């Protein structure tokens, strides 16, 4: 718990005035509670027994003031602590996503997206309760306890000893419950993460689920996760609520002792009835904030467990570090010199040597898993080379600023990424929206003809994943996005796979047009796409076995001949 507070306390320095107002509210609540307990004495002794007319009018006024202070104080406290807590959580959520987005692509490939969503939403929401309400509740109830203890001791120090002696007995069982609550909270958050991950998977793959009629299968999996979540949460409720009977039992013992001993003092005249009733009122009121404190302590375990889960994400750091040099603004050559890439114990690329010149269209062909996409991943620095060099003219890729590098590279993959936004915003994604540039890019991608026929043209809103467009239309929007960026390097990874023969022919012409003043790398299984390539690199088992033009490869490269024959069967 100490580490938890140590982590979040620095955030509070920006809310000094709001904390001041919140503390005033807390003091009003605590003071009001103590005042209500103390009023019992003059009400009994001065009004009911001594028949004091003046006190008859004063006590109700004190009662109204005490109750008003309590109510108004709680309002101030809840408002300001909620403001502080929610704003801190907003900052924490932004900070966590900012950190996650710095991590390597490998992290996202291994981590389920639903689990990350759960960390950013569910886990942080649990922390919100702690940094706002729970901390304030803990302070308020603690001050209330001290105020009531003062009333108890003021009325009778001797009785106070008997009334409070049982409190230390509660520490041990409550500590055990708190420890168990932390474990259950951690399991609950893991289970919530499973639910989020499964739902994310279901909604992302709903087409294949419906196509295979596996709705019941997926529902059955969800029901298992949901039932597990329910079972853990019920255990947590059972554990948390044990606090109440423990405190009630100990409170009853303390009250019984006080009544026996205090009653004897009242009968003997050593203590007035008013003082005794004020003492009893304060004692009974005292056990309510004590129960709340123990309950708050249990709930804090939930936040601590969530915090520890979040820290595991912060413990992960990017391994692909940015260089400090600027990307050359007019690259003439890109070279791969003896490049090797290993994924753990698997060698994806070895002995890669190639040179691409500005204005060339460089094609990469080969069987799936041959290493084509791995080479592209190195070029955009999704992964770092294990050995060798990649040079942009004379600058090594590892010395170039990553953001600067990626600004000069556009990539269109077989999987098309469409955002739930307008066509114009999708095309200009990551850059300032310029409608003229959007239209130009759409025309280059041969997409403007169908876009201008849509109800709102380039301002037409696209559904999530672009489901209100055909596959070929989505692909052309993605190509337009790549061209809008006007990069030095254009990468097309199976970019024409979703297009019909006519559209593929048009896009092939586009590729020829845009490759005149930039580097173009094309990965293709359909060899018809790359028949006009200036160079074709043939991959086999992570190596380049041939590099040449198509006519020469057909005469001299057996692997290309095999691929060509397969494509024409």
C-alpha positions as CSV (number, residue, x, y, z in Angstrom):
1,X,0.0,0.0,0.0
2,X,2.9,2.3,0.8
3,X,4.2,1.9,-2.8
4,X,0.7,2.6,-4.2
5,X,0.4,5.9,-2.4
6,X,4.0,6.8,-3.1
7,X,3.3,6.4,-6.8
8,X,0.1,8.6,-6.9
9,X,0.9,11.3,-4.4
10,X,3.0,13.4,-6.9
11,X,-0.1,13.7,-9.0
12,X,-1.9,15.6,-6.3
13,X,0.5,18.6,-6.3
14,X,-1.5,20.2,-9.2
15,X,-4.7,20.3,-7.1
16,X,-3.7,22.1,-4.0
17,X,-6.7,24.5,-3.8
18,X,-9.2,21.7,-4.6
19,X,-7.5,19.5,-1.9
20,X,-7.9,22.4,0.5
21,X,-11.7,22.6,-0.2
22,X,-12.0,18.8,0.1
23,X,-10.3,18.9,3.5
24,X,-12.7,21.6,4.7
25,X,-15.5,19.2,3.7
26,X,-13.9,16.3,5.5
27,X,-13.4,18.4,8.7
28,X,-17.0,19.5,8.5
29,X,-18.2,15.9,8.3
30,X,-16.0,14.8,11.1
31,X,-16.8,17.7,13.3
32,X,-20.5,17.3,12.6
33,X,-20.4,13.7,13.7
34,X,-18.6,14.5,16.9
35,X,-21.0,17.4,17.6
36,X,-24.1,15.1,17.2
37,X,-22.6,12.7,19.7
38,X,-21.8,15.5,22.2
39,X,-25.3,17.1,21.9
40,X,-26.8,14.1,23.6
41,X,-25.3,15.2,27.0
42,X,-26.9,18.7,27.2
43,X,-30.1,17.3,25.7
44,X,-30.5,14.8,28.6
45,X,-28.8,16.6,31.5
46,X,-29.8,20.2,30.8
47,X,-33.1,19.9,28.9
48,X,-34.8,16.7,30.1
49,X,-33.4,16.5,33.7
50,X,-32.5,20.1,34.7
51,X,-35.5,21.5,32.7
52,X,-33.3,24.4,31.3
53,X,-35.5,26.5,29.1
54,X,-32.6,28.3,27.4
55,X,-30.9,25.0,26.5
56,X,-34.2,23.8,25.0
57,X,-33.8,26.4,22.3
58,X,-30.1,26.1,21.9
59,X,-29.8,22.3,21.5
60,X,-32.0,22.2,18.3
61,X,-29.9,25.1,16.8
62,X,-26.7,23.1,17.6
63,X,-28.4,20.0,16.1
64,X,-29.3,21.8,12.8
65,X,-25.7,23.3,12.6
66,X,-24.1,19.9,13.1
67,X,-26.3,18.1,10.6
68,X,-25.9,20.9,8.0
69,X,-22.2,20.9,8.5
70,X,-22.2,17.1,7.9
71,X,-24.3,17.3,4.8
72,X,-22.7,20.3,3.2
73,X,-19.2,19.0,4.1
74,X,-19.9,15.7,2.4
75,X,-21.1,17.5,-0.7
76,X,-17.9,19.6,-0.9
77,X,-15.7,16.6,-0.2
78,X,-17.3,14.3,-2.7
79,X,-17.3,16.9,-5.5
80,X,-13.7,17.9,-5.1
81,X,-12.3,14.5,-4.5
82,X,-14.2,13.1,-7.5
83,X,-12.8,15.9,-9.7
84,X,-9.3,15.2,-8.5
85,X,-9.6,11.5,-8.9
86,X,-11.2,11.5,-12.3
87,X,-8.6,14.0,-13.6
88,X,-5.7,12.0,-12.3
89,X,-7.1,8.9,-13.9
90,X,-7.5,10.7,-17.2
91,X,-3.8,11.6,-17.0
92,X,-2.9,8.0,-16.0
93,X,-4.9,6.5,-18.9
94,X,-3.3,8.9,-21.4
95,X,0.2,8.1,-20.0
96,X,-0.4,4.3,-20.2
97,X,-1.6,4.4,-23.8
98,X,1.3,6.7,-24.7
99,X,3.7,4.1,-23.2
100,X,2.0,1.2,-25.0
101,X,2.2,3.0,-28.3
102,X,6.0,3.3,-27.9
103,X,6.4,-0.5,-27.7
104,X,7.7,-2.7,-30.5
105,X,5.4,-4.2,-33.1
106,X,6.4,-7.6,-31.7
107,X,4.7,-6.7,-28.4
108,X,1.3,-6.1,-30.1
109,X,1.7,-9.3,-32.1
110,X,2.1,-11.3,-28.9
111,X,-0.4,-9.4,-26.7
112,X,-4.1,-9.8,-27.2
113,X,-5.7,-6.4,-28.0
114,X,-8.6,-7.1,-25.7
115,X,-6.2,-7.6,-22.8
116,X,-4.6,-4.2,-23.5
117,X,-8.1,-2.6,-23.7
118,X,-8.9,-4.2,-20.3
119,X,-5.8,-2.7,-18.7
120,X,-6.6,0.8,-20.0
121,X,-10.3,0.7,-19.1
122,X,-11.2,-1.9,-16.4
123,X,-7.9,-1.8,-14.4
124,X,-7.6,2.0,-14.4
125,X,-11.3,2.4,-13.4
126,X,-10.6,0.4,-10.3
127,X,-7.7,2.7,-9.5
128,X,-10.0,5.7,-10.0
129,X,-12.1,4.7,-6.9
130,X,-9.0,4.6,-4.8
131,X,-7.3,7.9,-5.8
132,X,-10.6,9.8,-5.5
133,X,-13.3,8.5,-3.1
134,X,-11.4,5.8,-1.1
135,X,-8.5,8.0,0.0
136,X,-10.9,10.8,0.9
137,X,-13.2,8.3,2.7
138,X,-10.2,7.0,4.6
139,X,-9.1,10.4,5.7
140,X,-12.7,11.5,6.6
141,X,-13.5,8.3,8.6
142,X,-10.1,8.5,10.4
143,X,-10.8,12.1,11.4
144,X,-14.3,11.1,12.5
145,X,-12.9,8.3,14.6
146,X,-10.4,10.7,16.3
147,X,-13.2,13.3,16.9
148,X,-15.5,10.7,18.4
149,X,-12.7,9.2,20.5
150,X,-12.1,12.7,21.9
151,X,-15.8,12.9,22.8
152,X,-15.6,9.4,24.4
153,X,-12.5,10.2,26.5
154,X,-13.9,13.7,27.4
155,X,-17.0,12.2,28.8
156,X,-15.2,9.4,30.7
157,X,-11.6,8.3,30.3
158,X,-12.2,5.2,32.4
159,X,-15.2,4.0,30.4
160,X,-13.2,4.8,27.2
161,X,-10.6,2.2,28.2
162,X,-13.3,-0.5,28.4
163,X,-15.0,0.7,25.2
164,X,-11.9,0.8,23.1
165,X,-9.9,-2.1,24.5
166,X,-11.4,-4.6,22.0
167,X,-10.3,-2.6,18.9
168,X,-6.8,-4.1,18.7
169,X,-8.4,-7.5,18.5
170,X,-9.9,-6.6,15.1
171,X,-6.5,-5.9,13.5
172,X,-5.4,-9.5,12.9
173,X,-8.6,-10.9,11.2
174,X,-9.0,-7.7,9.1
175,X,-5.4,-8.0,7.9
176,X,-6.0,-11.6,6.8
177,X,-9.2,-10.5,4.9
178,X,-7.3,-7.7,3.2
179,X,-4.6,-10.0,2.0
180,X,-7.2,-12.4,0.6
181,X,-9.1,-9.5,-1.0
182,X,-5.9,-8.5,-2.9
183,X,-5.5,-12.0,-4.4
184,X,-9.2,-12.1,-5.4
185,X,-9.0,-8.7,-6.9
186,X,-6.1,-9.7,-9.0
187,X,-7.9,-12.8,-10.2
188,X,-11.1,-10.7,-10.9
189,X,-9.1,-8.3,-13.1
190,X,-7.5,-11.2,-15.0
191,X,-10.9,-12.7,-15.5
192,X,-12.3,-9.3,-16.7
193,X,-9.4,-9.2,-19.2
194,X,-10.4,-12.6,-20.5
195,X,-13.9,-11.4,-21.1
196,X,-12.8,-8.3,-22.9
197,X,-10.3,-10.3,-25.0
198,X,-12.9,-12.8,-26.0
199,X,-15.5,-10.1,-26.9
200,X,-12.9,-8.2,-29.0
201,X,-12.1,-11.5,-30.9
202,X,-15.8,-12.2,-31.4
203,X,-16.6,-8.7,-32.8
204,X,-13.5,-8.6,-35.0
205,X,-14.3,-12.1,-36.5
206,X,-18.1,-11.9,-36.6
207,X,-18.1,-12.7,-40.4
208,X,-16.3,-16.0,-40.0
209,X,-18.4,-16.9,-37.0
210,X,-21.6,-16.4,-38.9
211,X,-20.3,-18.0,-42.0
212,X,-19.4,-21.2,-40.0
213,X,-22.5,-21.0,-37.8
214,X,-20.4,-21.1,-34.6
215,X,-22.4,-18.6,-32.6
216,X,-23.2,-21.2,-30.0
217,X,-19.6,-22.2,-29.7
218,X,-18.5,-18.6,-29.1
219,X,-21.4,-18.0,-26.7
220,X,-20.3,-21.2,-24.8
221,X,-16.7,-19.9,-24.5
222,X,-18.1,-16.5,-23.3
223,X,-20.4,-18.1,-20.8
224,X,-17.4,-20.0,-19.3
225,X,-15.4,-16.7,-18.9
226,X,-18.4,-14.9,-17.6
227,X,-19.2,-17.6,-15.0
228,X,-15.6,-17.6,-13.8
229,X,-15.8,-13.8,-13.4
230,X,-19.0,-14.2,-11.4
231,X,-17.5,-16.9,-9.2
232,X,-14.4,-14.8,-8.3
233,X,-16.5,-11.7,-7.7
234,X,-18.9,-13.5,-5.4
235,X,-15.9,-14.8,-3.4
236,X,-14.6,-11.2,-3.2
237,X,-18.0,-10.0,-1.9
238,X,-18.1,-12.7,0.7
239,X,-14.6,-11.9,1.9
240,X,-15.2,-8.1,1.9
241,X,-18.5,-8.3,3.8
242,X,-17.0,-10.5,6.6
243,X,-15.6,-7.2,7.9
244,X,-19.1,-6.1,9.0
245,X,-20.0,-9.1,11.3
246,X,-16.5,-9.0,12.8
247,X,-16.8,-5.3,13.7
248,X,-20.4,-5.7,14.9
249,X,-19.4,-8.6,17.2
250,X,-16.5,-6.7,18.7
251,X,-18.6,-3.6,19.0
252,X,-21.3,-5.5,20.8
253,X,-18.8,-6.8,23.3
254,X,-17.4,-3.3,23.9
255,X,-21.0,-1.9,24.3
256,X,-22.0,-4.7,26.7
257,X,-18.9,-4.0,28.9
258,X,-19.6,-0.2,28.9
259,X,-23.3,-0.6,29.7
260,X,-22.5,-2.9,32.7
261,X,-19.7,-0.7,34.0
262,X,-21.2,2.7,33.0
263,X,-24.6,1.7,34.3
264,X,-23.1,1.0,37.7
265,X,-21.5,4.5,37.7
266,X,-24.8,6.2,36.8
267,X,-26.7,4.3,39.5
268,X,-24.0,5.2,42.1
269,X,-24.1,8.9,40.9
270,X,-20.5,9.0,39.7
271,X,-21.6,9.7,36.2
272,X,-24.6,11.7,34.9
273,X,-27.2,10.0,32.6
274,X,-26.5,12.7,29.9
275,X,-22.7,12.1,30.0
276,X,-23.3,8.3,29.9
277,X,-25.7,8.5,26.9
278,X,-23.4,10.9,25.1
279,X,-20.6,8.4,25.7
280,X,-22.8,5.5,24.4
281,X,-23.8,7.6,21.3
282,X,-20.2,8.4,20.5
283,X,-19.2,4.8,21.0
284,X,-21.9,3.4,18.8
285,X,-21.1,6.1,16.2
286,X,-17.4,5.3,16.5
287,X,-17.9,1.7,15.2
288,X,-19.6,2.9,12.0
289,X,-16.5,4.8,10.7
290,X,-14.3,2.0,11.9
291,X,-16.3,-0.5,9.8
292,X,-16.0,1.9,6.9
293,X,-12.3,2.2,7.3
294,X,-11.9,-1.6,7.2
295,X,-14.1,-1.8,4.2
296,X,-12.1,1.0,2.5
297,X,-8.9,-0.9,3.3
298,X,-10.3,-4.0,1.5
299,X,-11.4,-2.0,-1.5
300,X,-7.9,-0.4,-1.7
301,X,-6.6,-3.9,-2.2
302,X,-8.6,-4.1,-5.4
303,X,-6.9,-0.8,-6.6
304,X,-3.5,-2.0,-5.6
305,X,-3.9,-5.2,-7.6
306,X,-5.0,-3.2,-10.6
307,X,-2.0,-0.9,-10.1
308,X,0.4,-3.8,-10.0
309,X,-1.1,-5.2,-13.3
310,X,-0.5,-1.8,-14.9
311,X,3.1,-1.6,-13.7
312,X,3.8,-4.9,-15.5
313,X,3.1,-3.0,-18.8
314,X,5.4,-0.1,-17.7
315,X,8.1,-2.7,-17.1
316,X,8.1,-3.5,-20.8
317,X,10.3,-1.1,-22.8
318,X,10.9,-0.8,-26.5
319,X,14.0,-2.6,-27.8
320,X,14.0,-0.8,-31.2
321,X,15.5,2.5,-30.2
322,X,15.4,5.6,-32.4
323,X,18.6,7.1,-33.9
324,X,19.4,10.8,-33.8
325,X,20.2,11.6,-37.4
326,X,17.7,13.0,-39.9
327,X,16.4,10.9,-42.8
328,X,18.1,12.0,-46.1
329,X,15.7,14.2,-48.1
330,X,16.7,12.9,-51.5
331,X,17.9,9.3,-51.3
332,X,19.6,7.8,-54.3
333,X,20.4,4.3,-53.1
334,X,19.1,1.8,-50.6
335,X,21.4,-1.1,-49.8
336,X,21.1,-4.3,-47.8
337,X,24.6,-5.7,-46.9
338,X,24.8,-9.2,-45.5
339,X,21.6,-8.7,-43.6
340,X,20.4,-11.4,-41.2
341,X,17.2,-11.4,-39.1
342,X,16.4,-13.9,-36.3
343,X,13.1,-14.2,-34.4
344,X,14.3,-15.9,-31.1
345,X,15.6,-19.2,-32.5
346,X,14.2,-18.9,-36.0
347,X,16.3,-17.4,-38.8
348,X,13.9,-15.4,-41.0
349,X,16.5,-13.8,-43.3
350,X,20.1,-14.6,-44.0
351,X,22.8,-13.4,-46.4
352,X,20.5,-10.7,-47.9
353,X,22.3,-8.4,-50.3
354,X,20.4,-6.1,-52.6
355,X,20.6,-2.6,-54.0
356,X,17.7,-0.5,-55.1
357,X,18.0,2.8,-57.0
358,X,15.6,5.8,-57.0
359,X,12.9,5.4,-59.6
360,X,13.2,1.6,-59.6
361,X,10.3,-0.7,-59.1
362,X,11.7,-3.6,-57.0
363,X,9.6,-6.7,-56.7
364,X,9.9,-9.4,-54.0
365,X,8.4,-12.9,-54.9
366,X,8.5,-16.3,-53.3
367,X,6.6,-18.8,-51.4
368,X,4.8,-17.8,-48.2
369,X,7.2,-17.7,-45.3
370,X,10.1,-17.1,-47.7
371,X,11.2,-13.8,-46.0
372,X,9.6,-11.1,-48.2
373,X,7.5,-9.4,-45.5
374,X,10.4,-9.8,-43.0
375,X,12.6,-7.7,-45.4
376,X,9.9,-5.0,-45.5
377,X,9.6,-5.1,-41.7
378,X,13.3,-4.3,-41.5
379,X,13.0,-1.4,-43.9
380,X,10.3,0.2,-41.8
381,X,12.1,-0.8,-38.6
382,X,9.3,-2.9,-37.1
383,X,12.2,-5.2,-36.3
384,X,16.0,-4.6,-36.1
385,X,18.5,-6.6,-38.1
386,X,20.5,-9.3,-36.2
387,X,23.6,-8.6,-38.3
388,X,24.6,-6.7,-41.4
389,X,23.7,-3.2,-42.5
390,X,20.8,-1.3,-44.2
391,X,22.0,1.9,-45.8
392,X,20.2,4.9,-47.1
393,X,22.9,6.3,-49.3
394,X,25.7,6.2,-46.6
395,X,23.5,6.5,-43.5
396,X,22.8,3.4,-41.5
397,X,19.1,2.8,-40.7
398,X,19.7,2.3,-37.0
399,X,21.2,5.9,-36.8
400,X,18.1,7.5,-38.3
401,X,15.3,8.9,-36.2
402,X,12.4,6.4,-36.4
403,X,9.7,9.0,-36.7
404,X,11.7,10.7,-39.5
405,X,12.2,7.4,-41.2
406,X,8.6,6.4,-41.2
407,X,7.4,9.8,-42.5
408,X,9.3,9.0,-45.7
409,X,7.8,5.5,-46.0
410,X,4.2,4.5,-47.0
411,X,3.0,0.9,-46.8
412,X,-0.1,-0.7,-48.2
413,X,-0.7,-4.2,-47.0
414,X,-3.0,-7.1,-47.9
415,X,-5.0,-6.2,-44.8
416,X,-6.7,-2.9,-45.4
417,X,-7.0,-0.5,-42.4
418,X,-10.1,1.7,-42.6
419,X,-11.1,4.1,-39.8
420,X,-14.7,5.0,-38.8
421,X,-14.3,8.4,-40.3
422,X,-14.8,10.3,-43.6
423,X,-13.0,9.2,-46.8
424,X,-11.0,12.4,-46.8
425,X,-9.9,11.8,-43.2
426,X,-8.9,8.2,-44.1
427,X,-6.8,9.3,-47.0
428,X,-5.1,12.2,-45.1
429,X,-4.7,10.1,-42.0
430,X,-1.8,11.3,-39.9
431,X,-1.5,14.6,-41.9
432,X,-3.3,17.9,-42.3
433,X,-6.4,17.4,-44.4
434,X,-6.2,19.1,-47.8
435,X,-9.2,18.4,-50.0
436,X,-7.3,19.1,-53.2
437,X,-4.5,16.7,-52.2
438,X,-7.1,14.1,-51.2
439,X,-8.8,14.3,-54.6
440,X,-5.4,14.1,-56.4
441,X,-4.4,11.0,-54.3
442,X,-7.8,9.4,-55.1
443,X,-7.3,10.0,-58.8
444,X,-3.8,8.5,-58.7
445,X,-5.2,5.4,-57.0
446,X,-8.1,5.4,-59.6
447,X,-10.6,5.6,-56.7
448,X,-12.1,9.1,-57.4
449,X,-14.6,7.8,-60.0
450,X,-16.5,5.7,-57.4
451,X,-15.9,8.2,-54.5
452,X,-17.5,11.2,-56.3
453,X,-20.6,9.1,-56.9
454,X,-21.1,8.5,-53.2
455,X,-23.8,10.7,-51.4
456,X,-21.3,13.0,-49.8
457,X,-18.2,12.4,-52.0
458,X,-14.9,12.6,-50.1
459,X,-16.9,13.5,-47.0
460,X,-18.8,10.2,-47.0
461,X,-18.5,8.5,-43.6
462,X,-17.0,5.0,-43.7
463,X,-18.2,2.3,-41.4
464,X,-15.8,0.5,-39.0
465,X,-13.4,-1.6,-41.2
466,X,-15.0,0.1,-44.3
467,X,-17.8,-2.4,-44.6
468,X,-19.9,0.0,-46.7
469,X,-17.2,-0.3,-49.5
470,X,-16.2,-3.3,-51.6
471,X,-12.9,-5.0,-51.0
472,X,-11.4,-3.5,-54.1
473,X,-12.7,0.0,-53.1
474,X,-11.1,-0.3,-49.7
475,X,-7.8,-1.3,-51.2
476,X,-7.8,1.7,-53.4
477,X,-8.6,4.0,-50.5
478,X,-5.5,2.5,-48.7
479,X,-3.4,3.1,-51.8
480,X,-4.6,6.7,-52.0
481,X,-3.6,7.2,-48.3
482,X,-0.1,5.9,-49.1
483,X,0.2,8.3,-52.1
484,X,-1.2,11.3,-50.1
485,X,1.8,11.1,-47.9
486,X,4.1,11.6,-50.9
487,X,6.8,9.3,-49.5
488,X,10.3,8.6,-50.8
489,X,9.7,4.9,-50.3
490,X,6.4,3.2,-51.3
491,X,5.8,-0.4,-50.2
492,X,3.0,-2.5,-51.6
493,X,2.6,-5.8,-49.7
494,X,0.0,-7.8,-51.7
495,X,-1.7,-4.5,-52.3
496,X,-3.6,-5.6,-55.4
497,X,-4.8,-9.0,-54.0
498,X,-8.4,-7.8,-53.4
499,X,-8.7,-6.3,-56.9
500,X,-10.3,-7.8,-60.0
501,X,-8.2,-8.2,-63.1
502,X,-9.2,-4.8,-64.6
503,X,-8.6,-2.9,-61.3
504,X,-5.3,-4.8,-60.9
505,X,-4.2,-3.6,-64.4
506,X,-5.1,0.0,-63.6
507,X,-3.2,-0.1,-60.2
508,X,-0.2,-1.7,-62.0
509,X,-0.2,1.4,-64.3
510,X,-0.5,3.6,-61.2
511,X,2.5,1.9,-59.6
512,X,4.5,2.4,-62.9
513,X,3.6,6.1,-62.8
514,X,4.4,6.8,-59.1
515,X,7.7,4.9,-59.2
516,X,9.5,7.3,-61.4
517,X,10.8,9.5,-58.6
518,X,10.7,7.2,-55.6
519,X,11.6,3.7,-54.4
520,X,8.8,1.2,-54.9
521,X,8.9,-2.3,-53.3
522,X,6.2,-4.7,-54.4
523,X,5.5,-8.0,-52.7
524,X,3.3,-10.1,-54.9
525,X,2.1,-13.7,-55.3
526,X,0.3,-12.8,-58.6
527,X,3.3,-12.4,-60.9
528,X,1.2,-10.5,-63.4
529,X,1.4,-7.5,-61.0
530,X,5.2,-7.3,-61.2
531,X,5.9,-8.2,-64.9
532,X,7.2,-4.6,-65.5
533,X,9.4,-4.5,-62.4
534,X,12.9,-3.2,-62.9
535,X,14.3,-5.9,-60.6
536,X,12.7,-9.0,-59.1
537,X,14.2,-10.6,-56.0
538,X,13.3,-14.3,-55.7
539,X,13.1,-15.5,-52.0
540,X,13.4,-19.1,-50.8
541,X,13.7,-20.1,-47.1
542,X,14.9,-16.7,-46.0
543,X,17.5,-16.2,-48.8
544,X,17.5,-14.4,-52.1
545,X,18.3,-17.0,-54.7
546,X,18.0,-14.7,-57.8
547,X,17.8,-11.0,-58.7
548,X,17.1,-9.8,-62.2
549,X,14.4,-8.7,-64.7
550,X,11.6,-11.2,-65.4
551,X,12.8,-12.1,-68.9
552,X,16.2,-13.1,-67.6
553,X,14.8,-14.9,-64.5
554,X,12.6,-17.0,-66.8
555,X,15.7,-18.2,-68.6
556,X,18.2,-18.5,-65.7
557,X,16.3,-18.9,-62.4
558,X,14.7,-22.3,-61.6
559,X,12.9,-21.0,-58.5
560,X,11.3,-18.2,-60.5
561,X,10.4,-20.6,-63.3
562,X,8.7,-22.8,-60.8
563,X,6.7,-19.9,-59.3
564,X,5.8,-18.7,-62.9
565,X,4.6,-22.2,-63.9
566,X,2.5,-22.5,-60.7
567,X,0.9,-19.1,-61.4
568,X,-0.1,-20.1,-64.9
569,X,-1.6,-23.5,-64.1
